[in-house]
Structure formats: structure tokens, C-alpha cells
Amino acid sequence: MTFHFPYIHILNLKEKEKEQALLELGQIGMKKEAIMGELRSLEQRRTLILQQTEIGSGTASIAEIQQRNEYLTYLNQQISKLEAQIDLIDKEMADKKIDLLDKQKDEKTWSHLRDKAFEKYVQKQKKIEQDLMDEMAAIRHFHQRLSM
């Protein structure tokens, strides 16, 4: 007789839910990294424009200055948007981490129940084996007494 945990389908479901939560958290992390890369790129462009402005400040026409200022305004707006996205992603990541912890607790609870059920099964098997050994010993003892 082999061990069969009656709630194995629930345990499997909880394990899959935990894996899915981990996967979602990883995807959000990759999304954040991509946005962080865009943010760094925009900040580098802004820094470059500001450095170019400092270097060539005396020779620029009004149109070039206006164009540069409009571009800097655009870059600042894009940077602000990306920072807002990062804040939203951070909140989403915090929620997903809480969800992951809940999934891990559920999975651990069901896994613990399976382990307890297995321990009971092993104890029951040991008792059955011990009862058989006792019965065999009693029969052997009875046969030895008869043969005397």
C-alpha cells in the first residue's frame, strides 16, 4: 500500500499559485529595470544638453536657445513621467510581494499537512508490521510448546 495524500491537487494548485506570483514579481522587476534604463538615458541627455549650453553659451542664437529650452522641458516632462511610473511599479511590487508571502504561507501550510499525513501513514505501517511480527512470534511460540 502506497501513501496517497487526499489533498494533493490543492497542494499542487498552491505551488502553482506561488510560482505564478514569483513570475509576476520577476516580470514587474524587469519592467522596472527597463524604465530605469530609459530614465538614466534621459538624464544623460539632459546632462549633455546642459553641458553643451554651458560650453557654447556666448554663440547661441535666440532660436537655438528656445529650441534647447523646449527640448529640456520635454526631457524634464519625460523624466517626471518615468519617475511616476517607477513609483507605481514600486507600489505594485510591494503588493505583489505581500501576495507572494500569502501564497508561500498557503503552500507551506498544505505541504506541512502532507508531511503530517505521511508521518501518520508511516506510523500506521509500522504498527501493522509490528502487529504481524507479534502474531508470528506468538504462533512460533505456540508451535514450539506443542512440539515439546
Number of C-alpha atoms within 10 A of each C-alpha: 4 6 9 11 14 10 12 13 10 14 21 14 12 21 19 14 18 21 15 14 21 19 13 16 20 14 13 17 15 12 14 20 13 12 17 16 12 15 20 13 13 17 16 12 14 19 13 12 16 14 12 12 16 10 10 9 11 8 9 11 10 9 9 11 13 12 12 16 15 12 14 17 13 13 17 15 12 16 19 13 13 18 15 12 15 18 13 13 17 15 12 14 19 13 13 18 16 13 17 21 15 14 21 18 14 18 21 15 14 18 19 13 15 18 13 12 16 15 12 12 16 13 12 12 14 12 12 12 12 12 12 12 12 12 12 12 12 12 12 12 11 11 11 10 9 8 6 5
